[in-house]
Amino acid sequence: QEQLVESGGGLVQPGGSLRLSCAASGFAFEAYYMGWYRQFPGHERELVASISNGGTITWYANSVKGRFTISRDNAKNTLYLRMNSVKPEDTAVYYCNLGYYWGQGTQVTVSG
């Protein structure tokens, strides 16, 4: 059964760091592009970063470029999002995406 499970969210102070993980099961993980999205209350999900199946091509939204890093470990079927220099406006629920599949989301709150 296909499943994506995010972890690593929580409360962090402005300027701090956090690493999100997304564990995938039931997929040919290495065959797919993947992405991290976030959703603010009352808004649509927006793409934050994406990564090619081999990990060599990445894309970032302008709002996170230079602060966030997407990566993947195909041997562990896991996607990551390293978040540095976080800002209060990064507060959102973060989701990983693979094709038509979504994780349950993990809340990130930047406050201090």
C-alpha angles and dihedrals in degrees: 000000000000114000139165118195122187125201140165102069123131145112118323133170121244110276092025132116137242135177121213121200131198117196114201127200133176094029137102083241097184092058097064141076109230136198146193118227131182133204128205119203110280094009138100120258113270129204112249102175141344136197134199122245092260093042096240098109122058135173130194136192111245090243092065103028111129093016105060128053125196119203140158140207108209092188089061097036088234134136122202139197117196110200117196131175090016121197132205088252089064088070106120145106109280122212133187119220135202115175108303093346129099135185122233093259134244124234119236117191121185111196138131 
